[in-house]
């Protein structure tokens, strides 16, 4: 799990228009870890203070019963 502060290091340059590959190099992360962080909702101040991830909607497979 990526800590909240690292998530903020990924999110801020992306909001400024930096490409994902450049963010990857800056944060010493892999591209597969950058794009899911950018898809998450913005963390609130209480999320950052508690060092927890914001609640995200989880996507999964559809039920076969449907």
Buried (B, 14 or more C-beta within 10 A) or exposed (E): EBEBEBBEBBBEBBEEEEEBEEBBEEBEBEEEBBEEBEEBEEBEEEBBEEEBBBEEEEEEEEEEEE
